[in-house]
Amino acid sequence: MKKIEAENLQYKGQSNGVHSWTTPSGQPYYWHPDWLHIAEDATGLHPKQALEVKEGEKVNQTHAVSAILKHFNQWAADKLAKHPDIETQAIESEIELKK
């Protein structure tokens, strides 16, 4: 499986200071400058991945995007490890559709 990169995320803007992105599969992620994590809900009450911020650095959107990518790619890798046939079935289905 190919990992998603920052350019694959769709930035949806911000509302009340909360920034939001979606992955190619439609999974939403949220971040507010006051949070030290990203979340899958706009309230931020359910953290999914901590931001990796060096001491003395100011938290910004780049940290949030990195956390989103780390969380999503790890989630996908874990799912494929548990069900290795998923990727094979997806490739076979794609080939079938092209016939």
N, C-alpha and C positions, 0 to 999 in steps of 0.2 A: 504494500500500500504506500502510496506517495503521501508524504506529510504535507499539511497545508502550510502556506507561508503567509506573511503579513498581507501581501497583495491579494490573497484569496478572501480575506475578511472584508465584509462590507460595513463601512462606518455609517451608522444611522443618524448620527448627530447627538445632541444632548438636550435634556429636559430637566429643569431644576438642578442643573449641575451634574446630572448623571449621564455619562456617555454610554452609548450602546453600539454593539457590533453584532453581526450574524455571520455564522460560518456558511460555507457553500451548502451544507445540509439543512440550514435554517435554524440551527441552535443559537439562541441569543446569549449574549454576555454583556454584563454591565459593570461600570466602574465610576466611582466618584473620587475626586481628588483627596477627600478626607479618609478614604478607605485604604487599607494596606493589603487589599485583596481584590480579586474579581469575583463576580457572582453571576448566577443564572437567573436572578430575580432583581427587579429594579430597586428594591428596598435595601439590598445588600445584606440581608439577614442570614443568608445561606451561603457563606464563603465557599468557593470552589478551589481557589489557588492563591496562595500568598504572593505578593509582589516581591521581586528580588531587587532590593534597593541598597546600594552601597552607602556606607556611613557618610553623612554630610551631603548626600545627593538629594535633590528635591524630586518628589514623586511626580511623574508625568504620564502622558498617554502611551509613550513608548514602553514603559514598565507594564502597563495594563495589557498592551498587545502581546508582549513577550509572555506574560502569564496566561493569556488566553491560548496562545499557540502551544505552550507547554502542557496545559491542562487537556486541550482537545486532542493533541497528538498522542499523549500518554493514554487517554481514554480509548482512542481507536486502536492503539497497539495492544492494550490489554484485552480488548474485545476480540481482536484477530488471534491473539495467543490462545484464548479460550475456545475459539471456533475457527480453526485454520481453513476450514472448507468454505467459509464465507467469501473470501477473495477469489478462490477457484470458481465458485458458482457465479460470481459477478462477472468474471472474465468470460466464462462459457456463455452466459446470458447475452453479453455484449456481442460476442461472435455470432450467436444465433440471430440476434436482431439485425445484423448486417447482411444476412443471407437473403 
